[in-house]
Amino acid sequence: MSNDNSWFRRFSASADVNEMPPLRRAVPLGIQHVLAMFVGNVTVPLIIAGAMDLPSEITIFLIQATLFVSGIATLVQALGFGPLGARLPIVMGTSFGFVPVLLPIALNLGLPAALGATLCAGVTIALVGAFLPWVRFLFPPVVTGTFVLMIGILLLPVGFAYAGGGFGAADFGASHHLLLAGLVFAVTLGCHQFARGFWSEAAPLIGLVAGFATALATGLVDLSRVAEADWLTLPRPLAIGIEFHWAAILPMVLLALVTCAESIGDIVGTTAGGLDRQPTEWELSGGVMADGVASVFAAGFNAFPQISFSQNVGMVALTGVVSRFVVAIGGGFLLVAGLLPKLGALVSSIPNAVLGGAVLIMFGMITSAGIKMLSHVAFDKRNMVIIGVSLSVAIGLPAHEDLLAGASAEVRAMLDSGLIPGALCAMLLNLLLPTPGKRARPTRVAELPHD
């Protein structure tokens, strides 16, 4: 038997995962997975490009790179390649979690430094996947829950900045921005809560389409970039370049270590929600390694770190469709979309306020997910210190920029977001603080032996 079949037998733990539905069902189901994550996937390059005030052609290029890399990463994760990939219905995309760290790196050190840090983060994640049994002690629920909560809280100001018109907008806070954001917010929330199935899972996209159509009808959309964009383009590796700065690498590597917990959680959620079982050792290791290798590939192709998308994990549990080939079809659509610049130009023409109305809910859901994770943690004095001190550092430090006025640009890039020092506090406190053990019950006087 071939080596490829050997890997297949190791990873394959369910006939349902390996079923191929008829194409008339598989294609729309695959597209549904793409629609559920499309907005979140392209939001990361849009946020970074907007904060850096990059030209439209660079923004379009970053969007195309993101779609292309996400397609490749999804195919590897779903179909597998040697030891890489969980061989599960997992959709890959650009991680929101890295935005609070990537933003200050890109603003202070440039895009090549952000891509170099992405490459190093990918290597770190791949190594964690290879040695997963030996490093899982770093990610207990109190650490991962606090980490997810911090991500959501720190991203909320970014969402409101977009709702107001975008970073540095001359008419920031104008009524038309706020009304557009409010419309998208209301439509997205209504679909998410009151619709069912596909319409609920695609709520952000529906809200975005409603907001975009309204902005288009009121003359707030410039489509000139779509007309100027090419119909087809091929990927250009290393077009932006890669630079290595220790101040960019260190926070990204630390964040990569903690983000591994999110990947592990998504793999467990996929098998538990869709297959009613725990993942195998090979699925966990292969899935995390695929995240890392995909992130290295992303850096070489001008994109940012790749990780599994949690909303697609929810879709698997909701629909009961667990075929990895359905997700692979979705990955193929992402790959093709990455070769069509006109699509990237269309996405980049979306007004910031429209995007803000959607991401406000997404970022809020990340916050509530962290709270949900922490609800399963014992709130003893040890865990309360870990949570409290970590949040204090993560939220308080970036609130006063003057505290870091005397630091170098490299140090500010590492500490400005607050996420890295907060996550580092959580990990170190978890390792250093004593774990309460079972104490002997004190003997009461009435229980003492009598003469």
Secondary structure per residue as TSV (DSSP state, phi and psi in degrees):
chain	resnum	aa	ss	phi	psi
A	1	M	-	360.0	144.4
A	2	S	-	-69.6	161.0
A	3	N	H	-62.0	-37.0
A	4	D	H	-61.9	-40.3
A	5	N	H	-66.2	-32.0
A	6	S	H	-62.6	-46.4
A	7	W	H	-62.0	-39.1
A	8	F	H	-61.0	-43.4
A	9	R	H	-66.7	-34.4
A	10	R	H	-67.5	-41.1
A	11	F	H	-83.9	-33.4
A	12	S	-	-71.7	116.3
A	13	A	-	-125.0	2.7
A	14	S	-	-153.1	132.8
A	15	A	T	-66.3	-34.1
A	16	D	T	-60.2	-39.6
A	17	V	T	-61.1	-32.8
A	18	N	T	-98.7	8.9
A	19	E	-	-78.2	142.4
A	20	M	-	-112.8	105.3
A	21	P	-	-64.8	162.6
A	22	P	-	-56.6	146.6
A	23	L	H	-57.9	-32.7
A	24	R	H	-63.5	-23.0
A	25	R	H	-98.0	-39.6
A	26	A	H	-65.5	-40.2
A	27	V	H	-64.0	-52.9
A	28	P	H	-63.6	-33.8
A	29	L	H	-66.3	-37.4
A	30	G	H	-66.8	-42.0
A	31	I	H	-63.9	-35.8
A	32	Q	H	-59.4	-41.2
A	33	H	H	-61.3	-41.0
A	34	V	H	-65.7	-42.3
A	35	L	H	-62.9	-35.6
A	36	A	H	-67.1	-26.9
A	37	M	H	-114.8	-3.4
A	38	F	H	-59.3	-47.9
A	39	V	H	-61.8	-48.2
A	40	G	H	-62.9	-33.9
A	41	N	H	-67.1	-44.7
A	42	V	H	-85.8	-8.5
A	43	T	H	-66.1	-36.7
A	44	V	H	-61.3	-53.6
A	45	P	H	-63.6	-31.2
A	46	L	H	-65.2	-41.8
A	47	I	H	-64.4	-46.6
A	48	I	H	-67.1	-43.9
A	49	A	H	-63.9	-39.6
A	50	G	H	-65.9	-41.8
A	51	A	H	-65.9	-33.0
A	52	M	H	-88.5	-4.4
A	53	D	T	55.3	48.7
A	54	L	-	-77.1	153.0
A	55	P	-	-60.8	156.1
A	56	S	H	-61.0	-35.2
A	57	E	H	-67.1	-33.0
A	58	I	H	-71.4	-40.2
A	59	T	H	-59.9	-46.3
A	60	I	H	-60.5	-42.2
A	61	F	H	-61.8	-41.8
A	62	L	H	-65.4	-38.0
A	63	I	H	-64.8	-44.6
A	64	Q	H	-61.9	-42.2
A	65	A	H	-62.5	-41.0
A	66	T	H	-62.6	-45.6
A	67	L	H	-64.7	-44.8
A	68	F	H	-61.2	-48.5
A	69	V	H	-65.6	-40.7
A	70	S	H	-62.1	-37.1
A	71	G	H	-63.8	-47.1
A	72	I	H	-60.6	-45.3
A	73	A	H	-63.8	-39.1
A	74	T	H	-65.6	-40.8
A	75	L	H	-62.3	-42.5
A	76	V	H	-65.9	-42.8
A	77	Q	H	-66.0	-40.3
A	78	A	H	-81.9	-42.2
A	79	L	H	-94.2	-27.8
A	80	G	-	86.2	153.4
A	81	F	B	-150.0	99.0
A	82	G	T	61.6	-129.2
A	83	P	T	-79.5	-5.9
A	84	L	B	-86.8	142.3
A	85	G	-	99.5	138.4
A	86	A	-	-80.4	-12.2
A	87	R	-	55.5	40.2
A	88	L	S	-128.0	164.1
A	89	P	S	-74.9	72.6
A	90	I	-	-117.2	127.1
A	91	V	-	-97.0	134.3
A	92	M	E	-103.4	149.8
A	93	G	E	-165.1	178.1
A	94	T	E	-73.1	129.8
A	95	S	-	-78.9	129.0
A	96	F	G	-61.7	-32.8
A	97	G	G	-59.9	-25.1
A	98	F	G	-86.6	-8.9
A	99	V	H	-59.3	-46.4
A	100	P	H	-60.2	-23.4
A	101	V	H	-94.1	-40.1
A	102	L	H	-64.0	-35.8
A	103	L	H	-59.1	-55.8
A	104	P	H	-64.0	-32.2
A	105	I	H	-64.3	-48.1
A	106	A	H	-63.9	-39.5
A	107	L	H	-72.0	-35.9
A	108	N	H	-92.3	-33.5
A	109	L	H	-118.7	-14.9
A	110	G	-	102.1	163.7
A	111	L	H	-62.0	-40.9
A	112	P	H	-58.4	-36.0
A	113	A	H	-67.5	-38.0
A	114	A	H	-64.6	-38.3
A	115	L	H	-72.2	-36.8
A	116	G	H	-63.1	-40.7
A	117	A	H	-66.8	-34.9
A	118	T	H	-61.3	-43.2
A	119	L	H	-60.3	-45.9
A	120	C	H	-66.1	-37.2
A	121	A	H	-63.5	-38.6
A	122	G	H	-63.6	-42.2
A	123	V	H	-60.5	-41.0
A	124	T	H	-62.6	-46.4
A	125	I	H	-63.5	-40.7
A	126	A	H	-61.9	-40.2
A	127	L	H	-67.0	-38.7
A	128	V	H	-61.1	-42.7
A	129	G	H	-62.3	-39.2
A	130	A	H	-67.9	-33.2
A	131	F	T	-116.1	34.1
A	132	L	H	-54.8	-43.7
A	133	P	H	-60.6	-22.8
A	134	W	H	-93.0	-10.8
A	135	V	H	-121.1	2.3
A	136	R	G	-66.3	-18.9
A	137	F	G	-65.6	-17.8
A	138	L	G	-75.3	-12.9
A	139	F	-	-123.8	57.2
A	140	P	-	-71.2	165.9
A	141	P	H	-57.1	-33.9
A	142	V	H	-65.7	-33.1
A	143	V	H	-76.6	-48.7
A	144	T	H	-67.0	-38.6
A	145	G	H	-64.5	-43.3
A	146	T	H	-63.6	-39.9
A	147	F	H	-61.7	-48.3
A	148	V	H	-63.8	-40.3
A	149	L	H	-60.7	-42.8
A	150	M	H	-63.2	-41.3
A	151	I	H	-58.2	-48.7
A	152	G	H	-61.5	-45.6
A	153	I	H	-64.2	-42.9
A	154	L	H	-73.6	-21.0
A	155	L	H	-86.5	-18.0
A	156	L	H	-57.5	-43.5
A	157	P	H	-60.2	-31.9
A	158	V	H	-64.9	-42.0
A	159	G	H	-61.8	-42.5
A	160	F	H	-70.5	-30.4
A	161	A	H	-63.2	-41.4
A	162	Y	H	-69.6	-37.9
A	163	A	H	-61.9	-29.3
A	164	G	T	-83.9	-3.3
A	165	G	T	124.5	-7.3
A	166	G	S	107.0	159.5
A	167	F	T	-58.2	124.4
A	168	G	T	72.5	14.2
A	169	A	-	-64.9	137.2
A	170	A	T	-64.0	-32.7
A	171	D	T	-108.0	36.2
A	172	F	T	-55.4	131.5
A	173	G	T	84.1	5.5
A	174	A	-	-62.4	153.5
A	175	S	H	-60.8	-36.5
A	176	H	H	-67.5	-31.1
A	177	H	H	-66.0	-47.9
A	178	L	H	-66.5	-37.0
A	179	L	H	-67.4	-41.1
A	180	L	H	-62.2	-46.9
A	181	A	H	-61.2	-41.1
A	182	G	H	-63.9	-39.0
A	183	L	H	-62.4	-48.4
A	184	V	H	-62.6	-41.2
A	185	F	H	-59.3	-47.2
A	186	A	H	-67.3	-43.6
A	187	V	H	-65.5	-44.3
A	188	T	H	-62.1	-46.7
A	189	L	H	-65.3	-40.6
A	190	G	H	-63.9	-44.9
A	191	C	H	-64.8	-41.0
A	192	H	H	-63.6	-38.5
A	193	Q	H	-91.7	-32.7
A	194	F	H	-110.2	-16.5
A	195	A	-	-86.9	175.7
A	196	R	-	-132.3	156.4
A	197	G	T	57.7	-130.1
A	198	F	H	-56.2	-41.4
A	199	W	H	-66.8	-28.8
A	200	S	H	-76.6	-45.1
A	201	E	H	-66.7	-31.3
A	202	A	T	-93.4	18.8
A	203	A	H	-54.9	-45.1
A	204	P	H	-60.4	-39.3
A	205	L	H	-67.7	-39.7
A	206	I	H	-63.7	-43.9
A	207	G	H	-62.2	-39.6
A	208	L	H	-65.6	-42.8
A	209	V	H	-62.9	-42.0
A	210	A	H	-62.3	-44.2
A	211	G	H	-67.8	-39.5
A	212	F	H	-66.7	-41.6
A	213	A	H	-62.8	-40.7
A	214	T	H	-65.5	-43.6
A	215	A	H	-64.1	-37.8
A	216	L	H	-65.1	-42.1
A	217	A	H	-68.4	-26.3
A	218	T	T	-99.6	10.7
A	219	G	T	75.6	24.6
A	220	L	-	-100.8	9.5
A	221	V	-	-120.0	132.1
A	222	D	-	-103.2	109.5
A	223	L	-	-96.4	10.1
A	224	S	H	-62.7	-33.5
A	225	R	H	-67.3	-30.1
A	226	V	H	-67.1	-42.4
A	227	A	H	-65.0	-33.7
A	228	E	H	-80.7	-20.9
A	229	A	S	-71.7	152.5
A	230	D	-	-74.1	161.2
A	231	W	S	-80.1	-34.7
A	232	L	-	-142.4	139.2
A	233	T	-	-145.3	152.3
A	234	L	-	-101.8	151.4
A	235	P	-	-59.6	145.3
A	236	R	-	-123.0	94.3
A	237	P	T	-62.6	142.0
A	238	L	T	59.8	26.3
A	239	A	S	-65.6	-35.8
A	240	I	S	-86.5	-29.4
A	241	G	-	98.9	164.1
A	242	I	-	-132.7	130.5
A	243	E	-	-127.8	150.9
A	244	F	-	-117.5	117.6
A	245	H	-	-125.7	129.5
A	246	W	H	-60.9	-33.5
A	247	A	H	-68.4	-23.4
A	248	A	H	-88.6	-37.8
A	249	I	H	-68.4	-45.7
A	250	L	H	-58.6	-51.5
A	251	P	H	-64.9	-34.7
A	252	M	H	-69.7	-37.2
A	253	V	H	-66.7	-43.6
A	254	L	H	-62.4	-42.4
A	255	L	H	-66.3	-36.1
A	256	A	H	-61.8	-39.4
A	257	L	H	-59.9	-44.5
A	258	V	H	-74.5	-34.7
A	259	T	H	-65.4	-23.0
A	260	C	H	-55.9	-32.8
A	261	A	H	-63.0	-35.8
A	262	E	H	-64.5	-41.7
A	263	S	H	-63.8	-44.4
A	264	I	H	-60.3	-42.3
A	265	G	H	-63.6	-37.8
A	266	D	H	-68.4	-37.5
A	267	I	H	-66.6	-44.4
A	268	V	H	-62.4	-41.7
A	269	G	H	-64.0	-35.8
A	270	T	H	-66.5	-47.2
A	271	T	H	-73.1	-35.8
A	272	A	H	-72.2	-43.5
A	273	G	H	-78.1	-34.7
A	274	G	H	-100.4	-26.1
A	275	L	H	-121.4	-5.4
A	276	D	S	56.6	45.5
A	277	R	S	-154.9	167.6
A	278	Q	-	-86.4	151.3
A	279	P	-	-69.5	152.9
A	280	T	-	-78.5	166.3
A	281	E	H	-60.1	-39.4
A	282	W	H	-68.6	-37.1
A	283	E	H	-65.3	-44.4
A	284	L	H	-63.2	-51.2
A	285	S	H	-64.3	-46.4
A	286	G	H	-64.6	-36.3
A	287	G	H	-66.8	-44.9
A	288	V	H	-68.6	-40.6
A	289	M	H	-61.3	-37.5
A	290	A	H	-63.6	-38.9
A	291	D	H	-57.4	-45.3
A	292	G	H	-67.3	-48.4
A	293	V	H	-64.7	-37.7
A	294	A	H	-63.7	-35.2
A	295	S	H	-70.2	-37.0
A	296	V	H	-63.3	-44.9
A	297	F	H	-60.3	-40.3
A	298	A	H	-61.3	-42.8
A	299	A	H	-60.5	-39.2
A	300	G	H	-70.1	-22.2
A	301	F	T	-113.7	30.4
A	302	N	T	66.5	35.1
A	303	A	-	-129.6	176.5
A	304	F	-	-108.7	175.6
A	305	P	-	-53.2	143.8
A	306	Q	E	-108.3	140.3
A	307	I	E	-155.3	164.6
A	308	S	E	-65.7	147.2
A	309	F	-	-95.9	122.5
A	310	S	H	-66.1	-33.9
A	311	Q	H	-63.7	-28.0
A	312	N	H	-75.9	-27.8
A	313	V	H	-62.8	-41.3
A	314	G	H	-64.9	-35.2
A	315	M	H	-65.5	-37.7
A	316	V	H	-61.0	-45.3
A	317	A	H	-66.8	-35.6
A	318	L	H	-72.6	-46.2
A	319	T	H	-88.0	-24.0
A	320	G	-	76.9	4.2
A	321	V	-	-85.1	110.4
A	322	V	-	-114.4	9.2
A	323	S	-	-67.1	124.6
A	324	R	H	-71.0	-20.9
A	325	F	H	-73.8	-28.6
A	326	V	H	-62.8	-45.9
A	327	V	H	-65.9	-36.5
A	328	A	H	-62.2	-36.3
A	329	I	H	-62.4	-41.8
A	330	G	H	-60.8	-39.8
A	331	G	H	-62.1	-37.1
A	332	G	H	-63.2	-38.5
A	333	F	H	-65.5	-39.4
A	334	L	H	-61.6	-44.0
A	335	L	H	-60.1	-46.7
A	336	V	H	-63.4	-41.0
A	337	A	H	-61.4	-30.1
A	338	G	T	-71.0	-10.4
A	339	L	T	-100.6	2.6
A	340	L	-	-115.6	94.5
A	341	P	H	-60.0	-29.5
A	342	K	H	-62.1	-33.2
A	343	L	H	-67.0	-42.4
A	344	G	H	-62.1	-39.5
A	345	A	H	-65.4	-38.4
A	346	L	H	-64.0	-43.2
A	347	V	H	-65.2	-40.9
A	348	S	H	-69.6	-16.8
A	349	S	T	-82.4	-5.0
A	350	I	S	-64.5	125.9
A	351	P	-	-58.3	146.0
A	352	N	H	-58.1	-37.9
A	353	A	H	-63.7	-36.9
A	354	V	H	-63.2	-45.5
A	355	L	H	-62.8	-39.7
A	356	G	H	-61.5	-39.4
A	357	G	H	-61.6	-30.8
A	358	A	H	-81.8	-44.3
A	359	V	H	-73.0	-22.3
A	360	L	H	-57.5	-41.9
A	361	I	H	-71.0	-42.0
A	362	M	H	-59.1	-47.3
A	363	F	H	-67.9	-36.3
A	364	G	H	-64.2	-35.9
A	365	M	H	-67.4	-33.9
A	366	I	H	-62.6	-42.9
A	367	T	H	-60.3	-47.0
A	368	S	H	-67.4	-30.7
A	369	A	H	-64.3	-39.0
A	370	G	H	-64.0	-40.6
A	371	I	H	-63.0	-41.6
A	372	K	H	-62.2	-41.7
A	373	M	H	-63.2	-39.9
A	374	L	H	-73.6	-19.5
A	375	S	T	-65.4	-18.7
A	376	H	T	-93.8	3.1
A	377	V	S	-98.8	140.3
A	378	A	-	-67.8	125.9
A	379	F	-	-89.7	62.4
A	380	D	-	-85.5	178.1
A	381	K	H	-66.9	-28.3
A	382	R	H	-68.0	-52.3
A	383	N	H	-67.0	-33.6
A	384	M	H	-65.8	-34.8
A	385	V	H	-67.4	-44.3
A	386	I	H	-58.7	-48.5
A	387	I	H	-66.5	-47.8
A	388	G	H	-65.7	-46.9
A	389	V	H	-67.0	-40.7
A	390	S	H	-62.9	-45.0
A	391	L	H	-66.8	-37.0
A	392	S	H	-60.0	-45.7
A	393	V	H	-69.0	-44.5
A	394	A	H	-65.0	-39.0
A	395	I	H	-91.4	-38.6
A	396	G	H	-73.8	-38.7
A	397	L	G	-62.4	-50.3
A	398	P	G	-73.2	-8.6
A	399	A	G	-74.7	-16.5
A	400	H	-	-130.8	91.6
A	401	E	G	-63.1	-27.5
A	402	D	G	-64.3	-21.0
A	403	L	G	-62.0	-27.4
A	404	L	G	-109.8	16.2
A	405	A	T	-61.3	-33.3
A	406	G	T	-86.9	-2.0
A	407	A	S	-84.7	160.8
A	408	S	-	-73.6	166.1
A	409	A	H	-60.8	-34.7
A	410	E	H	-65.6	-43.1
A	411	V	H	-68.3	-39.6
A	412	R	H	-63.0	-37.9
A	413	A	H	-62.1	-29.5
A	414	M	H	-83.1	-30.6
A	415	L	H	-109.2	-16.8
A	416	D	T	-57.6	-39.9
A	417	S	T	-70.8	-27.6
A	418	G	S	86.1	-19.6
A	419	L	H	-69.5	-43.7
A	420	I	H	-66.8	-50.5
A	421	P	H	-61.6	-34.4
A	422	G	H	-67.3	-44.8
A	423	A	H	-65.5	-38.4
A	424	L	H	-64.6	-39.2
A	425	C	H	-60.5	-44.0
A	426	A	H	-61.7	-43.5
A	427	M	H	-68.8	-43.8
A	428	L	H	-68.3	-43.8
A	429	L	H	-63.2	-37.4
A	430	N	H	-63.4	-35.1
A	431	L	H	-77.9	-32.8
A	432	L	H	-93.4	-34.7
A	433	L	S	-74.2	139.1
A	434	P	-	-67.4	139.8
A	435	T	-	-83.7	124.2
A	436	P	-	-61.9	126.8
A	437	G	-	-102.7	179.7
A	438	K	-	-75.8	123.0
A	439	R	-	-98.5	148.1
A	440	A	-	-65.1	135.2
A	441	R	-	-69.8	126.0
A	442	P	-	-61.8	140.0
A	443	T	-	-79.1	127.4
A	444	R	-	-82.3	158.2
A	445	V	G	-59.6	-38.3
A	446	A	G	-66.1	-18.1
A	447	E	G	-94.0	-6.3
A	448	L	S	-67.4	144.9
A	449	P	-	-66.3	144.5
A	450	H	-	-104.2	149.9
A	451	D	-	-73.7	360.0
